[in-house]
Amino acid sequence: EIKAMNGNGITKPNSKSSNIVEAVQTARDAFNRGVTRPIEWRRKQLNSLLRMYEENRNAMIEALHKDLRRSKMEAVLLEVDYLINDLKNTIHYLDEWSAPEKPPKGIVNILDKVVIYNDPYGVVLVVGAWNYPLQLLLLPMSGAIAAGNTVIVKPSELSVACAQFVAETIPKYLDNEAVIVVEGGPQETTELLKQKFDYIFFTGGTNIGKIVYEAATKNLTPVTLELGGKSPVYIDNTVDIFVTAKRILWGKFINVGQTCIAPDYVLCTKEVQDKFIEAAKKVLKEWYGDEPQKSPDLCRIINSRHFSRLQALVDASRDKIAIGGTYDANDRFIEPTVLSNVTGTDKIMQDEIFGPILPIVTIENAYEAIKFINEREKPLVLYVFSTNDKVVSSLVDNTSSGGMCVNDTVMHMGVETLPFGGVGSSGIGAYHGKATFDTFTHKKSCLIKNFAAIGEKLASGRYPPYSESNLNF
Ligand code: NAD
């Protein structure tokens, strides 16, 4: 049963669709009354949200632990502090980002004003995923508020504790008519998508992204689709293999691989593969000990459906396991696993893995790597490990991906001046930092003429009766 939050912060179970229609109408009315337009209102909301993060740090950490058995370190680094830093940055730049822009103007408009207004779209829908259940929902939500929109937020139903935290806490801190949490799964999201929104921001899988896009076309609603896919890593023989292994394995095994920008698979020569596996064995032992299941630093798989999917992938790859390969269904635990000598046609190479299994596909050189990448859907990120500038340039120049990160993994998303998003099947649009504000802002161009007699005289040639003597050719 769906629960919509609205009014006084009390979750009230209700009849599904009427509740959703009511929630969207409330947000629409608030926008139409102009509630969200004043910068001071936005600043107040954002400061209140900051207070919410700071006062509920432990509750957020606990919810992430409940849903994913997330360690405190990963909870703070990848969600709580990430949100706090982003929000502080947004508050700091709010005046600057929202101020009307004055682009350069030509001689014809010398007496006029040429302005670009940063206009909110209206009512925004933000739909989140379960893997980073707070960050991926609340970061776009705060951007939508900063830009002056009202927002309906729909957390993923699979990260139960985080969804509950969001539904219970948001109404205590934010304007209940401008920011409304709607809980539910596919059925409720389908109902939401029947409503008219002015912008839809969706994070999730590519297949559901297509459903969202199709629904958005009915009202010509602009979208950001933050989707997934198989992000490759190319390693050449010029790198420090231990540092490389650490950086790749960290990006792969945070949240046990349930990360949209986790390195999905490695491309390298046989020689590099052997060195990488040797280094990876040492690194994993150092990090997680002889019994990784006992390590407090490894998350669990979100639910049994995803566990079975990953278990089947491990089982189908039995003869290629170089490291790991054990699992425990009762604990939804999958050991960090590395597969060697994988080929492009193996089962593990068909879909996004989204779990702690890292296949290595051997190729001969960078050109083969480029060919392999270009034969597949455009990834969210392409990772390259090389100290050879020519090799890096050849991958930059000859492949297409949402973004790239060279000689590290995941850390590019911490650079707030780098817009983050996909291309092709990994998504549409990008956010983070100012790009988040701009995502939820319509750039409203405006020419403001004056009535000065000289201006009217200079432009009088445009009026009939036309005279060709005014044309300069
Ligand atoms: P998902 O697509 O299953 O679910 C995302 C959201 O869509 C949820 O809120 C869910 O309730 C809703 N939903 C599910 N089925 C629906 C349907 N039939 N109609 C309408 N709505 C529906 O994705 P997920 O499993 O939560 O997340 C994993 C995927 O998301 C991976 O592919 C991952 O790569 C991607 N992802 C991308 C990013 C990014 O920033 N690009 C970040 C995290 C995850």
Boltz pocket constraint, residues with backbone or C-beta under 6 A from the ligand:
constraints:
  - pocket:
      binder: B
      contacts: [[A, 127], [A, 128], [A, 129], [A, 130], [A, 131], [A, 132], [A, 136], [A, 154], [A, 155], [A, 156], [A, 157], [A, 184], [A, 185], [A, 186], [A, 187], [A, 189], [A, 190], [A, 203], [A, 204], [A, 205], [A, 206], [A, 208], [A, 209], [A, 211], [A, 225], [A, 226], [A, 227], [A, 228], [A, 229], [A, 259], [A, 260], [A, 261], [A, 352], [A, 354], [A, 380], [A, 421], [A, 422], [A, 426], [A, 427]]
      max_distance: 6.0
